[in-house]
Amino acid sequence: RELRATRDQLLLEASARASGALAARAEADVSRGRLQEEAEASQAAALTAIAVAEARSEAAEKREECAERAAAAAEARAVTAESCFAAAEAKSAALGLTLADAERKLAASAEAAEDARVEVRAMAMWDHGDRDRDADNSSRSDDEDIAVTLAAAAEAEGLLVRGVEGLDTAEGGPLAALEIHAPPPPPRNGDRLDRPSHSLVLAARRTVMDASMRCEELTALRAALTGELAAARRADDEIARLRSRAKEAEADAVIARGSLAAERTRLAPSTSPAGCRLHDAEAELTACRTIAASLGTRLERERQLRVGLQLAADAGEVWGEHSRVAEGRCAELAADVGRLDKVIAHLNRRLEHRRGGGLGPEGEADAGCARVGMETRLSTTSRGVSGAVVAAADG
């Protein structure tokens, strides 16, 4: 009964453990599937994030390359603009020197015109003195010659005055002073007074012509200098604009490099959320595999325990059979013992009867043989029972 109770208890415990192991295995399978799905989802998310990060890094690298090319082009333009500005400065310096030379020539022309005007006045005064000295010997023609000479001197002086002073203020420009003159009148009474007057007019006209030409050159030089200065200012503006664009390109390059570094830092395995999730999922999957392996080991142990319990049950059944056989043999032995007791009692009675009536040698021999046979039978029966018990225990 104790063996049966123990066997039933062991069977119940084994079935409970087996059901728990099956439930744990099912739960482990569910957890494994869930962890595999989460790991696949995390891996897909990580791959997507890596692809997006690679695309962003490629775009940032392209932007950086474009910014570098723009910066190189801006630097080349800045160098070109600086060279143009240097050439413009050199040209403006040359034009400044030319302008200074033209101004010096204009001042020299003004001085020459002043000298010519002084000479005309002196000649007019000389002619007037000659007229006073020769007043008694002169005729009406002399008066006319003096008048012509004075008119020529006045005309030359007017040409000089208008030509020098009216170069920049006349409405018609530097040549306007030359358009109001008429050819000198023809000589009337000899060459004494006509040649000086004619030479004075020609000198005045040549002086005015030289001054006008120099003024035109000065105006052209001023216009060229103004154009060069405007070009220099435009070059300065272009240089400033290119420098600003270069600074913007450098700022864009710095921003692109910063974003690329941030993206690489974000995608690093140590700090990436997707990588951390994937690492956690792998660790959890490894733990689940370890749990599944331990559950498999437990299931193997449960199977072995179940086999042992089955063997124990079989041994219990064999023990029951042997115990029943032993009980039958014990009953037979008890019956034999009862019969032997009866035989011994009968023999004792006969022995006492013979002792009381006197036994012979044959009676004593029969009693001794009966006693030896009974002892032999008892020893054989006890050895058989002991062997059956030992065999049952071994089974």
For each residue, the residues with C-beta under 8 A, 3 or more apart:
1: 4 5
2: 5 6
3: 6 7 316 319
4: 1 7 8 316
5: 1 2 8 9
6: 2 3 9 10
7: 3 4 10 11 309 312 313 316
8: 4 5 11 12
9: 5 6 12 13
10: 6 7 13 14 309 312
11: 7 8 14 15 309 313
12: 8 9 15 16
13: 9 10 16 17
14: 10 11 17 18 302 305 306 309
15: 11 12 18 19
16: 12 13 19 20
17: 13 14 20 21 298 302 305
18: 14 15 21 22 299 302 306
19: 15 16 22 23
20: 16 17 23 24
21: 17 18 24 25 295 298 299 302
22: 18 19 25 26
23: 19 20 26 27
24: 20 21 27 28 295
25: 21 22 28 29 292 295 299
26: 22 23 29 30
27: 23 24 30 31
28: 24 25 31 32 288 291 292 295
29: 25 26 32 33
30: 26 27 33 34
31: 27 28 34 35 288
32: 28 29 35 36 285 288 289 292
33: 29 30 36 37
34: 30 31 37 38
35: 31 32 38 39 281 284 285 288
36: 32 33 39 40 285
37: 33 34 40 41
38: 34 35 41 42 281
39: 35 36 42 43 278 281 282 285
40: 36 37 43 44
41: 37 38 44 45
42: 38 39 45 46 274 277 278 281
43: 39 40 46 47 278
44: 40 41 47 48
45: 41 42 48 49 274 277
46: 42 43 49 50 272 274 275 277 278
47: 43 44 50 51
48: 44 45 51 52
49: 45 46 52 53 267 272 274
50: 46 47 53 54 267 274
51: 47 48 54 55
52: 48 49 55 56
53: 49 50 56 57 263 264 266 267
54: 50 51 57 58
55: 51 52 58 59
56: 52 53 59 60 259 260 263
57: 53 54 60 61 260 263 264
58: 54 55 61 62
59: 55 56 62 63
60: 56 57 63 64 256 257 259 260 263
61: 57 58 64 65 256 260
62: 58 59 65 66
63: 59 60 66 67 252 253 256
64: 60 61 67 68 253 256 257 260
65: 61 62 68 69
66: 62 63 69 70
67: 63 64 70 71 249 250 252 253 256
68: 64 65 71 72 249 253
69: 65 66 72 73
70: 66 67 73 74 245 246 249
71: 67 68 74 75 246 249 250 253
72: 68 69 75 76
73: 69 70 76 77
74: 70 71 77 78 242 243 245 246 249
75: 71 72 78 79 246
76: 72 73 79 80
77: 73 74 80 81 238 242
78: 74 75 81 82 239 242 243 246
79: 75 76 82 83
80: 76 77 83 84
81: 77 78 84 85 235 238 239 242
82: 78 79 85 86 239
83: 79 80 86 87
84: 80 81 87 88 231 235
85: 81 82 88 89 232 235 236 239
86: 82 83 89 90
87: 83 84 90 91
88: 84 85 91 92 228 229 231 232 235
89: 85 86 92 93 232
90: 86 87 93 94
91: 87 88 94 95 228
92: 88 89 95 96 225 228 229 232
93: 89 90 96 97
94: 90 91 97 98
95: 91 92 98 99 221 224 225 228
96: 92 93 99 100 225
97: 93 94 100 101
98: 94 95 101 102 221
99: 95 96 102 103 218 221 222 225
100: 96 97 103 104
101: 97 98 104 105
102: 98 99 105 106 214 217 218 221
103: 99 100 106 107 218
104: 100 101 107 108
105: 101 102 108 109 214
106: 102 103 109 110 211 214 215 218
107: 103 104 110 111
108: 104 105 111 112
109: 105 106 112 113 164 207 210 211 214
110: 106 107 113 114 164 211
111: 107 108 114 115
112: 108 109 115 116 207
113: 109 110 116 117 160 163 164 204 207 208 211
114: 110 111 117 118 164
115: 111 112 118 119
116: 112 113 119 120 156 160 200 203 204 207
117: 113 114 120 121 157 160 161
118: 114 115 121 122
119: 115 116 122 123 200
120: 116 117 123 124 153 156 157 160 200 204
121: 117 118 124 125 153 157
122: 118 119 125 126
123: 119 120 126 127 153 196 200
124: 120 121 127 128 149 150 153
125: 121 122 128 129
126: 122 123 129 130
127: 123 124 130 131 146 149 150 153 193 196
128: 124 125 131 132 146 150
129: 125 126 132 133
130: 126 127 133 134
131: 127 128 134 135 138 142 143 146
132: 128 129 135
133: 129 130
134: 130 131 137 138 142
135: 131 132 138
136:
137: 134
138: 131 134 135 141 142 143
139: 142 143
140: 143 144
141: 138 144 145 188 189
142: 131 134 138 139 145 146 189
143: 131 138 139 140 146 147
144: 140 141 147 148 188 189
145: 141 142 148 149 188 189 190 192 193 194
146: 127 128 131 142 143 149 150 193
147: 143 144 150 151
148: 144 145 151 152 185 188 193 194 197
149: 124 127 145 146 152 153 193 194 196 197
150: 124 127 128 146 147 153 154
151: 147 148 154 155 197
152: 148 149 155 156 184 197 198 200 201
153: 120 121 123 124 127 149 150 156 157 197 200
154: 150 151 157 158
155: 151 152 158 159 181 184 201 204
156: 116 120 152 153 159 160 197 200 201 203 204
157: 117 120 121 153 154 160 161 204
158: 154 155 161 162
159: 155 156 162 163 177 181 201 204 205 207 208
160: 113 116 117 120 156 157 163 164 204 207 208
161: 117 157 158 164 165
162: 158 159 165 166 170 177 180 208
163: 113 159 160 166 167 177 178 204 207 208 211 212
164: 109 110 113 114 160 161 167 207 208 211
165: 161 162 169
166: 162 163 169 170 176 177
167: 163 164 170 174 177 211 212 215
168: 174 215
169: 165 166
170: 162 166 167 173 174 176 177
171: 176
172: 175 176 179
173: 170 176
174: 167 168 170 177 211 212 213 215 216 219
175: 172 178 179 212
176: 166 170 171 172 173 179 180
177: 159 162 163 166 167 170 174 180 208 212
178: 163 175 181 205 208 209 212
179: 172 175 176
180: 162 176 177
181: 155 159 178 201 205
182:
183:
184: 152 155 197 198 201
185: 148
186:
187: 190 191 194 198
188: 141 144 145 148 194
189: 141 142 144 145 193
190: 145 187 193 194
191: 187 194 195
192: 145 195
193: 127 145 146 148 149 189 190 196 197
194: 145 148 149 187 188 190 191 197 198
195: 191 192 198 199
196: 123 127 149 193 199 200
197: 148 149 151 152 153 156 184 193 194 200 201
198: 152 184 187 194 195 201 202
199: 195 196 202 203
200: 116 119 120 123 152 153 156 196 197 203 204
201: 152 155 156 159 181 184 197 198 204 205
202: 198 199 205 206
203: 116 156 199 200 206 207
204: 113 116 120 155 156 157 159 160 163 200 201 207 208
205: 159 178 181 201 202 208 209
206: 202 203 209 210
207: 109 112 113 116 159 160 163 164 203 204 210 211
208: 113 159 160 162 163 164 177 178 204 205 211 212
209: 178 205 206 212 213
210: 109 206 207 213 214
211: 106 109 110 113 163 164 167 174 207 208 214 215
212: 163 167 174 175 177 178 208 209 215 216
213: 174 209 210 216 217
214: 102 105 106 109 210 211 217 218
215: 106 167 168 174 211 212 218 219
216: 174 212 213 219 220
217: 102 213 214 220 221
218: 99 102 103 106 214 215 221 222
219: 174 215 216 222 223
220: 216 217 223 224
221: 95 98 99 102 217 218 224 225
222: 99 218 219 225 226
223: 219 220 226 227
224: 95 220 221 227 228
225: 92 95 96 99 221 222 228 229
226: 222 223 229 230
227: 223 224 230 231
228: 88 91 92 95 224 225 231 232
229: 88 92 225 226 232 233
230: 226 227 233 234
231: 84 88 227 228 234 235
232: 85 88 89 92 228 229 235 236
233: 229 230 236 237
234: 230 231 237 238
235: 81 84 85 88 231 232 238 239
236: 85 232 233 239 240
237: 233 234 240 241
238: 77 81 234 235 241 242
239: 78 81 82 85 235 236 242 243
240: 236 237 243 244
241: 237 238 244 245
242: 74 77 78 81 238 239 245 246
243: 74 78 239 240 246 247
244: 240 241 247 248
245: 70 74 241 242 248 249
246: 70 71 74 75 78 242 243 249 250
247: 243 244 250 251
248: 244 245 251 252
249: 67 68 70 71 74 245 246 252 253
250: 67 71 246 247 253 254
251: 247 248 254 255
252: 63 67 248 249 255 256
253: 63 64 67 68 71 249 250 256 257
254: 250 251 257 258
255: 251 252 258 259
256: 60 61 63 64 67 252 253 259 260
257: 60 64 253 254 260 261
258: 254 255 261 262
259: 56 60 255 256 262 263
260: 56 57 60 61 64 256 257 263 264
261: 257 258 264 265
262: 258 259 265 266
263: 53 56 57 60 259 260 266 267
264: 53 57 260 261 267 268
265: 261 262 268 271
266: 53 262 263 271 272
267: 49 50 53 263 264 272
268: 264 265 271 272 275
269: 272 275 279
270: 275
271: 265 266 268 276
272: 46 49 266 267 268 269 275 276
273: 276 277
274: 42 45 46 49 50 277 278
275: 46 268 269 270 272 278 279
276: 271 272 273 279 280
277: 42 45 46 273 274 280 281
278: 39 42 43 46 274 275 281 282
279: 269 275 276 282 283
280: 276 277 283 284
281: 35 38 39 42 277 278 284 285
282: 39 278 279 285 286
283: 279 280 286 287
284: 35 280 281 287 288
285: 32 35 36 39 281 282 288 289
286: 282 283 289 290
287: 283 284 290 291
288: 28 31 32 35 284 285 291 292
289: 32 285 286 292 293
290: 286 287 293 294
291: 28 287 288 294 295
292: 25 28 32 288 289 295 296
293: 289 290 296 297
294: 290 291 297 298
295: 21 24 25 28 291 292 298 299
296: 292 293 299 300
297: 293 294 300 301
298: 17 21 294 295 301 302
299: 18 21 25 295 296 302 303
300: 296 297 303 304
301: 297 298 304 305
302: 14 17 18 21 298 299 305 306
303: 299 300 306 307
304: 300 301 307 308
305: 14 17 301 302 308 309
306: 14 18 302 303 309 310
307: 303 304 310 311
308: 304 305 311 312
309: 7 10 11 14 305 306 312 313
310: 306 307 313 314
311: 307 308 314 315
312: 7 10 308 309 315 316
313: 7 11 309 310 316 317
314: 310 311 317 318
315: 311 312 318 319 395
316: 3 4 7 312 313 319 320
317: 313 314 320 321
318: 314 315 321 322 392 395
319: 3 315 316 322 323 392 395
320: 316 317 323 324
321: 317 318 324 325
322: 318 319 325 326 388 389 391 392 395
323: 319 320 326 327 392
324: 320 321 327 328
325: 321 322 328 329 388
326: 322 323 329 330 385 388 389 392
327: 323 324 330 331
328: 324 325 331 332
329: 325 326 332 333 384 385 388
330: 326 327 333 334 385
331: 327 328 334 335
332: 328 329 335 336
333: 329 330 336 337 381 385
334: 330 331 337 338
335: 331 332 338 339
336: 332 333 339 340 377 381
337: 333 334 340 341 378
338: 334 335 341 342
339: 335 336 342 343
340: 336 337 343 344 374 377 378
341: 337 338 344 345
342: 338 339 345 346
343: 339 340 346 347 370 374
344: 340 341 347 348 374
345: 341 342 348 349
346: 342 343 349 350
347: 343 344 350 351 367 370 371
348: 344 345 351 352
349: 345 346 352 353
350: 346 347 353 354 363 367
351: 347 348 354 355 359 363 367
352: 348 349 355 356
353: 349 350 356 357
354: 350 351 357 358 359 363
355: 351 352 358 359
356: 352 353
357: 353 354
358: 354 355
359: 351 354 355 363 364
360: 363 364
361: 364 365
362: 365 366
363: 350 351 354 359 360 366 367
364: 359 360 361 367 368
365: 361 362 368 369
366: 362 363 369 370
367: 347 350 351 363 364 370 371
368: 364 365 371 372
369: 365 366 372 373
370: 343 347 366 367 373 374
371: 347 367 368 374 375
372: 368 369 375 376
373: 369 370 376 377
374: 340 343 344 370 371 377 378
375: 371 372 378 379
376: 372 373 379 380
377: 336 340 373 374 380 381
378: 337 340 374 375 381 382
379: 375 376 382 383
380: 376 377 383 384
381: 333 336 377 378 384 385
382: 378 379 385 386
383: 379 380 386 387
384: 329 380 381 387 388
385: 326 329 330 333 381 382 388 389
386: 382 383 389 390
387: 383 384 390 391
388: 322 325 326 329 384 385 391 392
389: 322 326 385 386 392 393
390: 386 387 393 394
391: 322 387 388 394 395
392: 318 319 322 323 326 388 389 395
393: 389 390
394: 390 391
395: 315 318 319 322 391 392
